[in-house]
Amino acid sequence: MFKQYKGVASIFKTYWAAYGGLGALLCSPYLHAALLLLALTTPTWSTPQWWDQSLTVLPNLLGFTLGGFAIFIGFGDEKFRALLAEDDGEPVNAYVALCSTFVHFILVQLAALVAAVLAKAWWFYAPWMGIFEHALPVLTAIGWAVGYGLFLYALTSVLAATMHIFRIASMYAEFQK
């Protein structure tokens, strides 16, 4: 019954290792840029309805990303793809590294989209919430900052994926020489 879960856990572990793990995430200039933008956009995400921006932008961005990933998979000839997939002594070959960048980009977009959907769905007050009355403003601010921060990280990750594709295109140009 849980065989599928083991497979899912295994592929996520492979992706996370290829991406570089927590160290790569925390050292990412694209994450740092998103955090800076988060501080600069406090008036936007600290008010209700911020999620409408995410819900408008992210589905299109996600579709574009998936299309770009599909195009990349078919990029170059068979010899070039074989060269990218070669074991060059590095922990991760160039092909898997680029794929992990795209997977990361897609997962961040998905997380941002889910955060926006949840924020919109949970924007209500019920009498039973009175027991959390003092904590609700803080919890709301934290949740909104995380949700909008994911949205901004998805946007800055556009540049990360673009530059990785450019790196591969440069390798292809060198390969053609």
N, C-alpha and C positions, 0 to 999 in steps of 0.2 A: 504494500500500500504506500509506503513512504519512499519507494525507489525513485520516483520522480523528484521528490524533494532533495534527495542526495545528488541527483544530476544537476539540479538548479544550483544547489550550494557549491558544487564542484566548478561549474562554469563561472559563477560569480567570483570564486576564489582565484581562478585562472585570470579573469579580467583584472581583478584588483592587483594581483601580483604584476601583471604586464603593465598596468597603469603606473605602478610605482608605490602603491599603498598610501598609507596615511602621510608619510614623509613627503611624497610628491604633491599630495593635496595641500598640505599646510604650507609648503614652499612655493606654491603656484602663484606667479605674478597675476594671473587672471582671477584667482580667488581674492588676492589682495586688492585688485582694482574693484571687484564687486563689493568688498567691504567698505572701501572708500566711497563708492557710489551710494552704498546704503546709508552712510553717515550724511552724505550730501542731499539725499532724498527723503530725509526723515519726515518732512511735512506731507509727503505723498503716502508713505506706508503707515503712518501713525493715525490715519483717519479711515473710516469705513469706506468700502467700495474700491480699495486699491486692487483687489483681486480682478476687477473687470479688465484692467490693463493686461494682466497676465493671461486671462482667459481669451483675450482678443489676439494677442501676439503669439503665444506658445503653440497652439495647434498648427499654425502656418509654418512656424520655425521648425517644429518637429517633422512635418511633412517634407519640408525642404531638406532637412538633415538626412532623413531616411533615403530620399532620392539621391543626394550627394554621395552617401555611403554606397548605394547600389552602383553608381557610376564609377566610384573608385575601385570597387571590386573587379570591374571589367577594364580598368585602366592599364595601358601598356600591353605589350605582347607577352607571350608565355615565358620567354626567356627572362624578361625583366621581372615578372612576378616571381619567377623561381629565384632570381637574384635577391629580391627583397626578402624572400622566405628562407634564405640560406642561414645556416648557423655560423655566425662570424665570431663566436666566442663571447658575445655579449649575452646577458641573461635573457633578453628578448630580442628577436629579430625585427627588422624595420617594418615588415608587413604586419606582424602582431602588434607592434607598438602603435602603428597608425590605427589599426582596428580598435585597439583599446582606447585611443583618444576619441574615436567616434562613439564607441559604446559609452564612455564616460559622459560625453556631450549629450547623448540621448537620455541617459539616466538622470542627469541633472535637469534636463528639460521636463522629463516625466515627473520627477520629484517636485519641481516648481509648479507644474500643472495640478498635481494632486493637492499640494498645499493651498493653491488658490481655490480649488473646488471645495476643500474642507473649510477654509476660512469663510467662504460664501455660505456654505450649508450651516455652519455653526454660528452665524451672526443673528442670534436671537437671545432673548432673555426669558427664563422660566422661573417660577417661584422657588423651585427647589434649589436654584443656584444661589439663593440668599445666603447659604452657609459659606459660600466662597466670595461673598460680597467684597471683602477687603483685598482678596488676592486676584480677583478678576481683571482689574486694570493692568496689573503687572503681567499676569499670564497672557492677556490679550496682546500687550505690547511685545512680549517675547515671541509669541506665535506669529504675529504680523511681521516682525523683523526677520524671523527665520524664513517665512514664506516669501517675502519680497526680496530678501537676500538671495534665495535660490533662483528667483526670476532674474535678478541682476547677474548672478553667476552664470546662468544659462546664456545671457546676452554676451558676457565677456568671453565665454567659452567659444563663441563663434570665431573670435580671433585666434584662439588656441588651435581649433580644428583647421582653420584656414592656413595658418602658418605651417602646420604639420603637412598639409597637402602640398603647400609650396615647397617644403623640404623634399618631399617625394618627387615632385615635378622637377626640381633641380637635379635630383639623383638620376631621373630618367633622361634629362638632357645630357648629363655626363655619360650615362650608359650608351647613348646614341653616338657619342664621339668615337 
